[in-house]
Amino acid sequence: MDIVRTIKALGDPLRLRVLAAVSQEELTVGEVQEIVGSVQSSVSRNLAILREAGFIQDRKEGTNVYFSARRDMPATAQELFKSLRARIKDLPEAKGDRARLENCRRRKLSRSRDYFETVAGDWERIRKSYFDDRVASLAIEKLLPRNLVLADVGCGTGSLTFELARFARKVIGVDLSQEMLRRAGELTKEKKLANVDLRLGDALRLPIPTHSVDAAFCVMVLHFLADPQKAIAELCRIVRPGGSIVLVDLVQHKQEWMRQEMAHRWLGFNYKTIENLFRAAGAEAVDYELTGSYAGEKMLRNGNQAVEIFVARVSLKKISVPRKAKR
C-alpha cells in the first residue's frame, strides 16, 4: 500500500509543481500558493498528501508553518523524486513557477537587506539595546591563539571584527549590507587597522576561498538567514582542516515580535538542530554551551522575556596524510 500511495502522490501535475517549489526553498503555504497560482485549500491539501507520502516535511515556528523536501525521504519516495526531478521543468507551468519562486526569494532577501541598510547608521545603539557587549566576548573567549587568519561572517559595522583584529594576523569581515560595510570601513580607517579586510558578500555564498582561514566566527547572524544549512556548509568550506568555527546565536524561543522588529527569520535554535546542521556539513563533535540571558536595556524596559544565548564551537577534522612506506 505504501508504494501505491507514494506513486499516486506524484500523479497530479499541481502536486509535482508544489514538490518542485518546496524542494528548492523552505516555503509557507501562502508562498507556495503564490508560486503555483492556486487557491490555499488546494495547496494545503496537496502539501498534506506529499507529506503523508514521505516527500516533504513541515516545521512550525511561532505562528508560521514552513514546508520543505525531506532530506531523509523513504527509499521509494527518494527514487521517484530523483527520476522525476529533472523532468518537472518540462511541465507547461514550470517556467512561470521558477520565475515566481525567484521573485519570492528576492523579496525575502530584499526585506532583510533593506532592514540593515536602513539601520546601519544606528546599528551599534540598536544592537546594544537588545544584547549587551558580552555577546562578542563570549565568541572571543572560545578562540585564544594569536596570529591567525579569521573570518567574521555577518560582520555588520565591525564590533566583533575589531575585537578579533587585536590579536589576529588578518580578519576578513563579510556582510551583505553595503551601508554596514561602509560604516565598518570608516571605523577601520579611524582605528588605523591594517589587518582588516572587508568584503561585500552573502553568508550563503561567502567570497572567501576554500580552506583559507584558520577559524570562522558567526555571531548573532544565523537567525537572519534563509538557509542555515547552507550557511553552516559555507563556514565549514572556508575553514582549513583542523580549524575552528565559533557560532553564537539565540536558543530556540517564542518571541514572535523579533520577526517584525528585528527581521529575524528563525526563532532561535536548539542543540539538536545545531548538531544536525554541522553533521550534515561533515563536521563531527559540536560543543554547545548555554551562556545565560544577555538582554539589553530595550528588552528589559519593554518587559520582554530575555532570550538565552548559546555558543557552539566545532573543530574540523584534520586530514591525515598517509606515511610513505620505508624502503
Backbone bond lengths (Angstrom), bond angles and torsions (degrees), N, CA, C in turn:
res aa  C-N    CA-C-N  psi(-1)  N-CA   C-N-CA  omega(-1)  CA-C   N-CA-C  phi
1 M - - - 1.462 - - 1.520 112.37 -
2 D 1.358 117.18 -35.60 1.454 120.32 -177.90 1.518 111.26 -62.26
3 I 1.338 116.36 -41.89 1.464 119.29 -177.91 1.525 110.98 -68.28
4 V 1.343 116.72 -35.12 1.458 120.20 177.51 1.523 110.03 -65.63
5 R 1.335 117.10 -44.65 1.469 121.11 178.95 1.528 110.75 -62.03
6 T 1.331 116.13 -39.85 1.466 120.69 -179.51 1.519 110.90 -64.17
7 I 1.325 116.67 -44.67 1.461 120.80 179.99 1.523 110.76 -66.20
8 K 1.340 116.33 -42.83 1.470 120.61 -179.99 1.526 111.63 -61.89
9 A 1.338 116.27 -33.04 1.471 120.08 -177.74 1.521 111.59 -61.34
10 L 1.333 117.26 -26.84 1.458 120.58 -178.69 1.526 112.45 -102.33
11 G 1.345 115.77 12.84 1.453 119.60 -177.57 1.512 114.84 -88.45
12 D 1.336 116.78 9.75 1.462 121.13 -178.52 1.535 109.06 -124.56
13 P 1.334 118.97 127.43 1.473 121.26 -177.66 1.532 113.40 -56.89
14 L 1.344 116.81 -39.38 1.465 118.99 -179.77 1.522 110.71 -64.47
15 R 1.332 117.33 -39.98 1.471 119.51 179.04 1.525 110.84 -64.20
16 L 1.334 116.71 -37.79 1.461 119.86 177.02 1.525 110.48 -61.07
17 R 1.323 115.88 -40.77 1.469 119.83 179.60 1.528 111.14 -68.00
18 V 1.326 116.93 -39.84 1.467 120.99 177.00 1.525 109.82 -62.38
19 L 1.334 117.17 -45.25 1.460 121.18 179.35 1.525 111.03 -62.86
20 A 1.328 116.91 -40.51 1.469 120.54 178.74 1.525 110.75 -60.91
21 A 1.331 116.53 -40.20 1.472 120.42 -178.12 1.523 111.35 -66.56
22 V 1.340 117.36 -50.68 1.471 119.58 -175.63 1.525 112.08 -75.22
23 S 1.333 117.94 -12.71 1.468 119.58 175.38 1.524 111.23 -79.34
24 Q 1.332 116.41 -14.79 1.467 120.41 179.82 1.523 113.15 -102.01
25 E 1.340 116.39 -23.35 1.468 120.19 -175.44 1.523 108.72 -156.74
26 E 1.313 117.42 141.12 1.460 120.27 173.12 1.526 108.23 -72.45
27 L 1.335 116.65 125.53 1.455 120.62 -170.18 1.526 112.01 -134.38
28 T 1.323 116.28 152.40 1.458 121.66 171.23 1.526 108.87 -84.19
29 V 1.339 116.54 168.80 1.461 120.67 176.97 1.523 109.99 -57.58
30 G 1.327 116.25 -44.24 1.462 120.52 -179.19 1.516 112.67 -60.68
31 E 1.330 117.03 -38.94 1.462 120.86 179.84 1.527 110.93 -69.94
32 V 1.349 116.97 -40.25 1.466 120.27 176.24 1.526 109.47 -62.49
33 Q 1.322 115.73 -42.88 1.465 121.29 179.13 1.530 110.83 -57.58
34 E 1.332 115.72 -42.96 1.464 121.20 179.44 1.526 111.05 -64.34
35 I 1.329 117.02 -41.65 1.462 121.73 -175.09 1.524 112.29 -70.19
36 V 1.338 117.07 -44.09 1.470 119.36 -176.69 1.531 112.69 -93.43
37 G 1.332 117.07 -5.87 1.463 120.89 176.44 1.508 114.00 64.60
38 S 1.332 116.39 44.64 1.465 120.27 -179.58 1.525 109.38 -126.28
39 V 1.326 116.41 168.34 1.466 120.49 -179.31 1.531 109.67 -76.94
40 Q 1.317 115.85 156.98 1.459 121.26 -174.31 1.532 112.69 -60.62
41 S 1.343 116.94 -41.25 1.467 119.65 -177.71 1.518 111.57 -61.64
42 S 1.329 116.38 -39.28 1.463 121.14 179.48 1.520 111.14 -69.04
43 V 1.336 116.18 -42.82 1.467 120.66 179.38 1.525 110.03 -63.40
44 S 1.324 117.16 -45.42 1.469 121.08 -179.61 1.527 111.01 -61.35
45 R 1.339 116.79 -42.08 1.466 120.48 -179.60 1.531 110.92 -64.95
46 N 1.325 116.75 -42.30 1.460 120.00 -179.56 1.524 112.23 -69.80
47 L 1.314 116.95 -35.56 1.467 119.87 175.03 1.534 110.18 -62.84
48 A 1.321 116.47 -40.48 1.466 120.76 179.57 1.527 110.95 -63.89
49 I 1.319 117.03 -41.21 1.470 120.95 179.22 1.533 110.27 -64.60
50 L 1.328 116.61 -43.81 1.474 120.78 179.63 1.526 111.27 -65.42
51 R 1.319 116.13 -36.27 1.466 119.98 178.49 1.535 110.51 -67.51
52 E 1.322 116.56 -45.48 1.468 120.25 -179.74 1.524 112.16 -64.05
53 A 1.333 116.60 -29.40 1.466 120.85 179.63 1.522 112.55 -83.80
54 G 1.331 116.88 -3.79 1.465 120.55 175.04 1.514 116.14 92.63
55 F 1.347 117.70 8.83 1.464 119.89 -177.05 1.531 113.07 -85.78
56 I 1.328 116.83 -33.88 1.460 119.03 -175.11 1.526 110.66 -130.32
57 Q 1.334 114.64 168.12 1.461 121.91 177.22 1.518 108.20 -133.17
58 D 1.318 116.29 159.07 1.451 118.92 175.16 1.528 109.54 -122.79
59 R 1.310 114.90 156.00 1.466 121.64 -178.80 1.515 108.05 -138.28
60 K 1.326 116.71 120.67 1.459 120.65 179.17 1.512 109.40 -94.79
61 E 1.325 115.11 131.52 1.459 120.62 177.54 1.518 107.85 -142.13
62 G 1.335 115.49 115.42 1.459 119.38 -176.11 1.520 109.42 63.58
63 T 1.316 116.40 -126.50 1.461 120.52 -179.73 1.531 112.34 -96.11
64 N 1.323 117.65 1.57 1.463 121.65 -176.31 1.521 111.76 -106.72
65 V 1.341 115.59 151.27 1.461 122.31 172.97 1.523 107.22 -121.72
66 Y 1.335 116.55 129.64 1.455 122.45 -177.50 1.523 110.03 -114.37
67 F 1.335 115.88 140.93 1.456 121.73 -178.38 1.531 109.89 -117.54
68 S 1.337 115.50 141.01 1.464 121.14 177.61 1.521 108.83 -151.96
69 A 1.342 116.26 161.78 1.458 120.61 176.32 1.528 109.06 -69.02
70 R 1.304 116.58 139.58 1.465 120.75 178.46 1.519 110.44 -70.83
71 R 1.322 116.18 134.94 1.466 119.88 173.64 1.524 110.46 -77.56
72 D 1.338 116.22 -23.35 1.465 121.08 -178.35 1.529 110.97 -111.20
73 M 1.329 116.35 48.68 1.461 119.67 178.80 1.522 110.66 -57.39
74 P 1.349 118.35 145.36 1.461 120.47 171.06 1.526 109.86 -56.84
75 A 1.320 116.67 154.12 1.462 121.62 -172.56 1.530 113.16 -52.87
76 T 1.332 116.86 -46.55 1.473 119.96 -177.98 1.522 110.80 -63.66
77 A 1.330 116.58 -45.26 1.464 120.98 179.30 1.527 110.58 -62.08
78 Q 1.312 116.72 -41.49 1.466 120.97 -178.87 1.526 111.72 -64.00
79 E 1.323 116.35 -42.87 1.466 120.57 179.12 1.529 111.20 -62.47
80 L 1.340 116.04 -45.66 1.464 119.98 179.37 1.523 111.63 -64.22
81 F 1.330 115.45 -43.13 1.463 119.77 -178.93 1.530 110.86 -62.24
82 K 1.321 117.42 -44.04 1.469 121.20 179.95 1.524 111.50 -62.51
83 S 1.332 115.84 -40.06 1.460 119.06 -177.27 1.528 112.43 -72.32
84 L 1.339 116.69 -28.82 1.455 120.28 -176.58 1.519 113.98 -95.64
85 R 1.321 117.08 -21.24 1.470 120.84 -171.28 1.526 112.26 -55.81
86 A 1.327 116.43 -45.10 1.464 119.75 -177.17 1.532 111.89 -70.67
87 R 1.336 117.34 -20.13 1.466 120.31 -175.56 1.530 113.34 -95.57
88 I 1.334 116.66 -10.32 1.462 119.24 179.69 1.526 110.90 -61.32
89 K 1.331 115.32 -29.57 1.471 119.40 -179.61 1.526 112.45 -63.24
90 D 1.339 117.67 -15.82 1.465 120.91 179.60 1.527 112.89 -82.62
91 L 1.334 117.33 -8.88 1.463 119.73 176.44 1.531 109.57 -64.56
92 P 1.329 118.29 142.53 1.471 120.61 -176.78 1.534 113.83 -56.17
93 E 1.332 116.50 -32.93 1.481 120.00 -175.97 1.529 112.95 -89.68
94 A 1.331 117.94 -3.74 1.471 121.31 -170.46 1.530 112.81 -61.47
95 K 1.325 116.67 -40.94 1.473 119.55 -177.77 1.526 110.82 -63.46
96 G 1.328 116.62 -43.38 1.467 120.06 178.09 1.511 112.17 -65.87
97 D 1.336 116.33 -37.43 1.470 120.54 177.69 1.522 110.56 -61.09
98 R 1.336 115.88 -44.16 1.474 119.74 -179.14 1.525 110.90 -63.44
99 A 1.315 116.53 -39.55 1.472 120.29 179.65 1.529 110.75 -65.78
100 R 1.336 116.35 -41.90 1.471 119.34 179.57 1.527 111.33 -69.66
101 L 1.340 117.94 -34.67 1.459 120.97 176.04 1.527 110.26 -64.15
102 E 1.326 115.96 -41.08 1.468 119.77 179.24 1.521 110.61 -65.26
103 N 1.327 116.86 -38.84 1.471 120.39 176.26 1.519 111.05 -62.29
104 C 1.333 116.07 -40.52 1.466 121.70 178.70 1.530 109.93 -62.64
105 R 1.332 116.36 -43.94 1.470 120.87 178.53 1.524 111.08 -62.05
106 R 1.337 114.94 -46.35 1.469 119.08 -178.18 1.518 111.05 -62.40
107 R 1.326 116.11 -39.52 1.461 120.17 -179.14 1.528 111.04 -63.81
108 K 1.343 116.75 -43.62 1.465 120.17 179.58 1.527 111.07 -66.15
109 L 1.344 115.75 -42.06 1.461 119.50 178.71 1.519 110.76 -65.44
110 S 1.335 115.95 -40.67 1.462 120.90 -179.69 1.520 110.86 -64.34
111 R 1.349 116.74 -38.32 1.462 120.72 179.68 1.526 110.77 -60.48
112 S 1.330 115.24 -43.25 1.457 119.82 179.87 1.528 110.85 -69.95
113 R 1.360 116.47 -44.78 1.456 120.21 -179.07 1.522 110.82 -63.97
114 D 1.338 116.32 -42.87 1.466 119.94 -179.06 1.518 111.68 -61.98
115 Y 1.328 116.20 -37.12 1.470 119.71 178.47 1.528 109.99 -59.24
116 F 1.342 116.55 -48.41 1.468 119.27 -176.52 1.530 112.20 -73.20
117 E 1.330 117.33 -33.76 1.466 118.93 175.27 1.526 110.38 -62.02
118 T 1.332 115.76 -38.32 1.463 121.18 -177.50 1.525 112.12 -70.21
119 V 1.336 116.53 -40.18 1.466 119.20 -173.28 1.532 113.42 -96.20
120 A 1.333 117.76 0.39 1.464 120.66 -173.49 1.529 113.23 -52.65
121 G 1.330 116.73 -44.38 1.458 119.97 -177.38 1.513 113.81 -65.27
122 D 1.315 115.69 -21.05 1.465 120.10 -176.84 1.532 111.42 -119.41
123 W 1.346 115.59 15.54 1.461 119.59 -170.37 1.529 113.85 -62.48
124 E 1.323 117.51 -40.90 1.470 119.12 -177.44 1.524 111.26 -61.22
125 R 1.335 116.72 -41.66 1.463 119.41 178.14 1.527 110.95 -66.31
126 I 1.348 116.09 -42.22 1.470 120.04 179.75 1.520 110.52 -63.60
127 R 1.338 115.92 -46.50 1.466 120.33 -178.67 1.525 110.75 -58.43
128 K 1.322 116.25 -45.91 1.464 119.92 -178.22 1.517 112.28 -70.06
129 S 1.339 117.15 -24.23 1.458 119.26 -179.95 1.522 111.92 -72.36
130 Y 1.340 116.53 -20.94 1.466 119.94 179.70 1.533 112.07 -103.94
131 F 1.336 117.16 -41.39 1.460 120.97 -178.21 1.527 108.84 -138.44
132 D 1.338 116.27 129.83 1.463 118.37 -173.89 1.529 111.83 -78.11
133 D 1.347 115.68 175.21 1.457 121.46 -171.83 1.517 114.22 -68.74
134 R 1.331 117.94 -9.29 1.467 118.48 177.08 1.522 111.93 -65.66
135 V 1.339 117.55 -18.98 1.461 120.75 177.85 1.526 110.15 -60.27
136 A 1.350 117.49 -43.17 1.461 120.33 179.48 1.523 111.64 -67.12
137 S 1.326 116.96 -41.97 1.462 119.17 -178.74 1.516 111.83 -66.65
138 L 1.333 117.37 -28.30 1.464 120.67 176.72 1.524 109.98 -60.38
139 A 1.315 116.21 -40.49 1.464 120.30 -179.78 1.520 111.24 -69.69
140 I 1.334 116.90 -43.37 1.462 120.69 -176.69 1.521 111.52 -66.62
141 E 1.321 116.74 -36.50 1.462 120.60 179.57 1.521 112.60 -60.59
142 K 1.332 116.59 -22.62 1.449 120.72 -178.01 1.529 112.89 -82.11
143 L 1.319 117.31 -6.61 1.461 120.15 -178.12 1.521 108.87 -145.65
144 L 1.308 117.15 100.20 1.456 121.07 -173.26 1.528 116.56 -102.78
145 P 1.345 121.17 -22.40 1.463 119.99 -178.24 1.524 112.14 -56.77
146 R 1.310 115.56 146.76 1.468 120.81 -178.40 1.530 110.96 -95.19
147 N 1.329 114.50 172.68 1.463 122.77 172.30 1.528 112.92 61.92
148 L 1.328 117.66 37.35 1.463 121.63 179.39 1.534 111.03 -104.27
149 V 1.328 116.05 159.60 1.459 121.74 169.86 1.528 106.29 -97.08
150 L 1.331 116.60 120.35 1.462 121.56 -172.52 1.524 111.06 -121.60
151 A 1.326 115.08 155.15 1.465 120.73 174.06 1.525 108.24 -119.83
152 D 1.324 116.08 135.31 1.465 122.26 174.72 1.527 106.35 -115.03
153 V 1.334 115.95 100.35 1.462 121.80 -173.74 1.529 109.48 -89.11
154 G 1.333 115.30 122.92 1.462 120.53 -173.37 1.509 108.95 78.95
155 C 1.320 116.46 49.97 1.471 121.49 -169.87 1.526 113.63 -72.58
156 G 1.342 117.90 -17.95 1.459 119.44 -179.04 1.516 111.65 59.64
157 T 1.319 116.82 -132.69 1.464 120.60 -179.68 1.528 112.49 -87.50
158 G 1.338 117.22 5.83 1.459 120.44 168.22 1.512 117.84 98.93
159 S 1.331 119.61 13.80 1.468 119.92 -176.46 1.524 112.07 -58.22
160 L 1.333 117.72 -46.69 1.463 120.48 178.13 1.523 110.93 -75.62
161 T 1.321 117.32 -37.99 1.468 121.55 179.89 1.522 111.12 -53.31
162 F 1.329 116.10 -45.78 1.458 120.27 -177.24 1.529 111.69 -70.08
163 E 1.331 117.27 -33.49 1.466 120.34 175.22 1.529 109.97 -64.23
164 L 1.324 116.24 -44.63 1.466 120.95 179.91 1.528 111.23 -64.77
165 A 1.332 116.06 -34.97 1.464 120.64 -177.14 1.524 112.47 -64.77
166 R 1.337 117.21 -17.66 1.469 119.94 -179.78 1.526 112.06 -65.91
167 F 1.351 116.41 -28.34 1.462 116.91 -178.11 1.532 113.58 -128.11
168 A 1.345 117.76 -2.71 1.462 120.33 -179.31 1.532 110.95 -90.79
169 R 1.329 114.77 154.00 1.465 119.04 173.18 1.525 109.90 -70.47
170 K 1.350 115.05 -39.43 1.459 120.11 179.56 1.522 108.23 -153.94
171 V 1.347 116.43 141.61 1.458 121.54 175.07 1.526 108.42 -124.70
172 I 1.331 115.92 124.61 1.467 121.19 175.39 1.524 107.61 -99.68
173 G 1.321 116.51 114.98 1.457 120.98 178.46 1.522 109.85 -100.40
174 V 1.321 117.01 127.88 1.466 121.50 -178.32 1.527 109.53 -121.16
175 D 1.326 116.58 134.28 1.457 120.27 175.94 1.522 109.69 -150.44
176 L 1.336 115.14 151.22 1.460 121.52 -178.55 1.522 112.13 -81.70
177 S 1.322 117.02 -19.81 1.462 121.43 -175.54 1.526 111.63 -93.56
178 Q 1.325 115.45 119.67 1.463 120.95 178.18 1.531 110.88 -61.71
179 E 1.339 116.40 -39.07 1.464 120.55 -178.04 1.521 111.29 -69.29
180 M 1.343 116.97 -39.46 1.470 119.94 175.81 1.528 110.03 -59.29
181 L 1.333 116.36 -45.37 1.466 120.35 -179.10 1.527 111.81 -66.45
182 R 1.322 116.20 -34.61 1.470 118.64 177.22 1.519 110.60 -61.81
183 R 1.324 115.83 -44.00 1.462 120.56 177.74 1.524 110.59 -63.82
184 A 1.334 115.86 -42.74 1.468 119.73 179.15 1.525 110.56 -63.37
185 G 1.339 116.28 -37.86 1.470 120.30 178.68 1.519 112.15 -64.21
186 E 1.322 116.64 -40.23 1.469 120.19 178.00 1.526 110.84 -62.68
187 L 1.329 115.83 -42.47 1.469 119.94 179.90 1.530 111.67 -69.49
188 T 1.334 116.59 -32.99 1.474 120.26 177.16 1.525 110.04 -61.95
189 K 1.334 116.15 -44.62 1.467 120.37 178.38 1.523 110.79 -66.30
190 E 1.320 115.16 -41.52 1.463 120.61 -179.54 1.526 111.01 -61.54
191 K 1.326 116.57 -39.09 1.465 121.24 -179.41 1.532 112.45 -86.30
192 K 1.340 116.61 -5.30 1.475 123.30 178.86 1.532 111.48 56.61
193 L 1.324 114.00 50.49 1.468 120.69 -179.79 1.523 109.44 -96.85
194 A 1.326 116.24 113.78 1.466 120.52 -178.56 1.528 112.38 -89.82
195 N 1.320 117.21 -8.65 1.469 120.14 -175.25 1.531 113.37 -105.56
196 V 1.336 116.78 19.47 1.464 121.35 178.68 1.524 109.48 -110.54
197 D 1.319 116.63 126.13 1.459 123.75 -179.58 1.532 107.69 -119.59
198 L 1.334 117.07 109.16 1.467 121.67 -176.61 1.529 110.13 -97.75
199 R 1.338 116.39 132.30 1.464 120.93 -176.28 1.532 110.40 -133.14
200 L 1.316 115.23 135.28 1.467 120.91 174.62 1.526 108.46 -78.61
201 G 1.332 117.25 125.68 1.453 118.65 -178.60 1.515 112.97 -176.54
202 D 1.317 113.83 164.82 1.458 123.24 -178.51 1.527 109.08 -94.96
203 A 1.326 117.36 137.81 1.469 121.51 177.83 1.519 111.72 -63.44
204 L 1.334 117.30 -18.78 1.461 120.75 179.35 1.529 111.83 -89.70
205 R 1.328 117.27 -9.54 1.477 123.18 175.95 1.521 107.55 -146.49
206 L 1.299 116.15 73.72 1.466 120.81 -172.54 1.534 112.25 -65.77
207 P 1.343 116.97 134.88 1.468 121.06 178.37 1.532 111.18 -82.57
208 I 1.313 115.65 52.61 1.463 122.94 -177.14 1.527 107.69 -135.33
209 P 1.331 118.75 130.74 1.473 120.60 -178.97 1.531 112.76 -62.34
210 T 1.303 115.93 156.39 1.469 122.63 178.68 1.524 111.36 -62.48
211 H 1.329 116.60 136.91 1.474 124.39 175.95 1.532 112.31 54.19
212 S 1.335 116.48 40.58 1.468 119.01 -175.53 1.521 114.28 -109.75
213 V 1.354 118.30 -5.63 1.463 119.90 178.19 1.528 109.76 -123.06
214 D 1.322 115.65 154.06 1.460 120.69 179.57 1.520 112.07 -78.76
215 A 1.315 115.97 -29.66 1.466 119.88 -179.90 1.515 109.28 -158.03
216 A 1.331 115.08 152.90 1.469 120.71 178.19 1.520 109.46 -127.07
217 F 1.328 115.71 136.97 1.460 122.58 176.19 1.524 108.94 -110.87
218 C 1.304 115.61 138.51 1.465 121.24 175.73 1.533 105.93 -138.08
219 V 1.309 116.41 96.15 1.464 122.03 -169.85 1.529 110.84 -111.51
220 M 1.320 116.10 116.10 1.464 123.77 177.57 1.532 111.22 56.05
221 V 1.332 115.59 44.77 1.460 121.77 -178.16 1.523 111.84 -122.15
222 L 1.328 117.17 -37.95 1.465 121.44 -170.26 1.524 112.67 -55.80
223 H 1.341 117.12 -36.07 1.473 119.36 -176.77 1.527 112.84 -71.12
224 F 1.337 118.11 -9.34 1.458 121.17 176.64 1.529 112.48 -89.99
225 L 1.332 117.76 -14.32 1.457 121.45 -166.71 1.521 113.69 -90.49
226 A 1.329 115.62 147.16 1.467 120.96 -179.72 1.516 112.07 -69.34
227 D 1.333 117.31 -34.18 1.468 120.83 -173.27 1.535 109.67 -134.70
228 P 1.335 118.44 85.09 1.466 120.86 179.88 1.527 113.18 -57.22
229 Q 1.343 117.29 -34.53 1.465 120.29 179.38 1.530 111.18 -59.82
230 K 1.328 115.90 -45.98 1.463 120.56 -179.96 1.525 111.12 -66.88
231 A 1.327 116.56 -36.46 1.462 120.49 178.87 1.527 111.22 -64.37
232 I 1.336 117.00 -43.30 1.465 120.93 178.54 1.521 109.98 -64.67
233 A 1.337 116.60 -40.59 1.471 120.26 178.16 1.534 110.94 -61.06
234 E 1.337 116.72 -38.43 1.463 120.85 178.14 1.527 111.55 -66.85
235 L 1.330 117.09 -40.41 1.466 119.88 176.74 1.525 110.26 -60.35
236 C 1.321 116.05 -43.88 1.470 120.28 179.44 1.530 111.25 -65.80
237 R 1.320 116.69 -32.92 1.464 120.31 -178.71 1.524 112.16 -67.50
238 I 1.324 117.40 -42.94 1.467 119.53 -172.31 1.526 112.80 -79.44
239 V 1.340 117.64 -19.28 1.473 120.47 -176.84 1.520 109.89 -87.67
240 R 1.316 115.73 137.33 1.468 120.79 -178.89 1.534 110.04 -67.99
241 P 1.338 117.44 154.83 1.470 120.02 173.80 1.528 110.47 -56.62
242 G 1.316 116.54 132.83 1.460 121.08 -176.46 1.514 113.17 90.29
243 G 1.338 116.69 -7.71 1.463 120.81 178.86 1.519 111.70 -83.46
244 S 1.332 115.83 -175.62 1.465 120.46 -173.66 1.524 112.41 -128.14
245 I 1.322 114.64 153.85 1.465 122.23 171.70 1.513 107.51 -124.86
246 V 1.322 116.09 131.14 1.460 121.22 176.72 1.525 107.84 -118.02
247 L 1.320 115.02 120.15 1.457 122.08 -177.65 1.525 108.72 -118.03
248 V 1.321 116.61 123.92 1.467 121.68 176.96 1.520 107.53 -119.57
249 D 1.322 116.41 126.64 1.461 118.19 -179.18 1.529 110.28 -159.58
250 L 1.320 115.54 -172.75 1.457 121.81 -176.04 1.522 111.17 -87.76
251 V 1.326 115.07 138.98 1.454 120.68 171.04 1.534 107.39 -70.35
252 Q 1.315 116.93 149.20 1.466 121.18 -178.63 1.535 110.83 -51.99
253 H 1.345 115.71 133.47 1.462 120.80 -174.49 1.524 110.06 -146.71
254 K 1.331 116.57 -176.08 1.469 121.07 -178.33 1.523 111.79 -125.03
255 Q 1.311 117.05 25.94 1.467 120.78 -178.25 1.538 109.83 -83.20
256 E 1.316 115.99 79.07 1.469 122.85 -175.09 1.528 112.45 -58.79
257 W 1.334 117.93 -28.72 1.457 121.57 -177.74 1.536 112.34 -60.64
258 M 1.333 117.04 -22.12 1.464 119.72 -179.07 1.528 112.25 -66.38
259 R 1.328 116.95 -24.95 1.466 119.42 176.60 1.532 110.11 -63.74
260 Q 1.317 116.51 -45.73 1.461 120.67 -176.21 1.525 112.40 -78.08
261 E 1.326 116.68 -45.15 1.469 119.70 -173.41 1.522 113.35 -80.70
262 M 1.340 117.25 -28.92 1.466 118.99 -173.72 1.523 113.57 -128.59
263 A 1.324 117.59 12.29 1.468 123.09 175.10 1.527 113.53 60.69
264 H 1.350 117.52 28.43 1.464 119.78 177.18 1.526 110.14 -70.78
265 R 1.329 116.32 138.88 1.470 120.85 175.32 1.523 111.45 -97.50
266 W 1.320 116.45 -27.25 1.465 121.98 -177.39 1.518 109.03 -123.33
267 L 1.330 116.32 138.40 1.464 121.15 178.38 1.530 108.70 -92.54
268 G 1.319 115.69 62.50 1.457 122.13 175.59 1.524 113.42 77.03
269 F 1.343 114.58 178.97 1.461 122.01 -175.22 1.518 110.01 -142.10
270 N 1.323 116.72 136.84 1.462 119.10 174.47 1.528 110.32 -89.91
271 Y 1.332 115.92 173.66 1.463 120.30 -175.54 1.523 111.65 -59.86
272 K 1.340 117.15 -44.01 1.459 120.66 -175.86 1.518 111.13 -61.32
273 T 1.326 116.35 -41.14 1.464 120.39 179.28 1.525 110.80 -62.39
274 I 1.326 116.31 -47.43 1.466 120.30 -179.64 1.532 110.53 -63.15
275 E 1.316 116.96 -42.70 1.466 120.42 178.23 1.531 110.64 -60.35
276 N 1.321 116.82 -44.88 1.464 120.75 -179.52 1.525 111.94 -64.49
277 L 1.338 116.88 -38.84 1.462 120.59 179.16 1.518 111.06 -62.45
278 F 1.325 116.76 -43.90 1.466 120.14 -179.78 1.525 111.80 -71.45
279 R 1.316 117.07 -39.67 1.473 119.69 179.22 1.530 111.01 -63.75
280 A 1.334 116.59 -39.35 1.466 120.35 177.67 1.527 111.56 -63.41
281 A 1.345 116.28 -26.07 1.464 120.90 179.15 1.529 112.27 -88.71
282 G 1.344 116.45 0.51 1.462 119.59 177.05 1.509 115.24 100.15
283 A 1.347 117.43 -3.75 1.465 120.23 177.42 1.527 108.93 -80.94
284 E 1.319 116.26 158.37 1.461 119.37 -176.18 1.531 111.53 -108.33
285 A 1.316 117.62 -95.64 1.470 120.19 -175.26 1.532 111.36 -71.64
286 V 1.332 115.71 134.63 1.458 122.08 178.10 1.528 108.59 -119.35
287 D 1.327 115.99 121.69 1.466 121.58 176.30 1.525 107.20 -92.45
288 Y 1.327 117.40 109.78 1.467 123.15 -174.66 1.517 107.69 -116.43
289 E 1.324 116.25 118.97 1.466 120.66 -173.96 1.520 110.54 -126.63
290 L 1.318 116.52 127.34 1.461 120.89 174.26 1.521 108.52 -78.68
291 T 1.311 116.65 137.84 1.463 120.12 -173.41 1.520 113.93 -112.02
292 G 1.323 117.24 -11.46 1.460 119.73 -174.00 1.513 110.15 104.33
293 S 1.301 117.36 -177.61 1.467 122.72 -176.91 1.524 109.36 -102.28
294 Y 1.337 115.64 119.95 1.462 120.40 178.83 1.525 108.54 -112.35
295 A 1.301 116.71 79.23 1.460 121.52 -177.18 1.520 110.41 -88.94
296 G 1.338 115.54 137.16 1.446 120.33 173.20 1.510 110.43 -79.73
297 E 1.332 116.26 176.52 1.465 119.16 -172.73 1.521 112.99 -67.12
298 K 1.350 118.71 -27.77 1.456 119.75 -178.71 1.522 110.91 -67.14
299 M 1.331 116.54 -42.36 1.465 119.28 178.60 1.519 110.42 -63.40
300 L 1.318 116.37 -43.44 1.459 120.00 -178.25 1.527 111.25 -68.63
301 R 1.329 115.96 -39.87 1.464 119.99 -178.00 1.527 110.98 -66.72
302 N 1.330 116.60 -36.44 1.459 120.70 -178.64 1.522 112.97 -82.20
303 G 1.318 116.53 -2.26 1.447 119.83 179.08 1.511 114.29 75.74
304 N 1.355 116.99 13.43 1.458 119.37 177.88 1.522 110.18 -73.86
305 Q 1.300 115.17 144.10 1.465 119.05 178.53 1.522 109.49 -68.66
306 A 1.308 116.41 130.01 1.459 120.32 -179.81 1.523 110.23 -65.05
307 V 1.325 116.21 140.26 1.458 122.13 -179.55 1.521 108.79 -99.07
308 E 1.317 115.78 133.72 1.456 119.87 -178.40 1.526 110.37 -74.78
309 I 1.319 115.01 152.68 1.458 122.25 -177.69 1.529 108.98 -118.78
310 F 1.330 115.97 144.02 1.458 120.35 176.76 1.527 110.26 -119.37
311 V 1.313 115.54 157.24 1.463 122.45 170.04 1.520 107.20 -120.61
312 A 1.325 116.34 124.88 1.465 120.82 175.51 1.514 108.19 -115.41
313 R 1.329 115.55 132.43 1.461 119.58 177.38 1.519 108.94 -124.46
314 V 1.315 115.18 134.76 1.463 121.60 -179.85 1.520 108.74 -127.91
315 S 1.305 116.85 129.38 1.463 122.05 173.12 1.515 107.74 -102.72
316 L 1.322 116.50 119.92 1.458 120.30 -178.00 1.526 110.54 -75.55
317 K 1.308 115.35 142.53 1.459 121.03 -175.59 1.520 110.89 -65.86
318 K 1.328 115.85 136.50 1.456 120.91 176.42 1.522 109.88 -72.96
319 I 1.324 114.84 148.07 1.467 119.60 176.27 1.513 108.57 -85.41
320 S 1.311 115.48 120.50 1.460 118.88 -179.26 1.518 109.98 -83.47
321 V 1.315 115.48 129.21 1.476 120.97 179.50 1.528 107.89 -97.30
322 P 1.331 117.68 121.31 1.473 119.20 -178.74 1.516 112.15 -63.65
323 R 1.319 115.86 137.22 1.458 120.51 179.12 1.521 110.72 -71.92
324 K 1.313 114.75 144.93 1.454 119.33 176.85 1.539 109.82 -74.73
325 A 1.282 115.28 137.01 1.460 119.58 179.45 1.516 110.26 -66.41
326 K 1.321 114.68 138.08 1.472 119.47 178.77 1.527 110.09 -71.46
327 R 1.310 115.62 140.30 1.460 120.61 178.28 1.527 110.33 -89.09
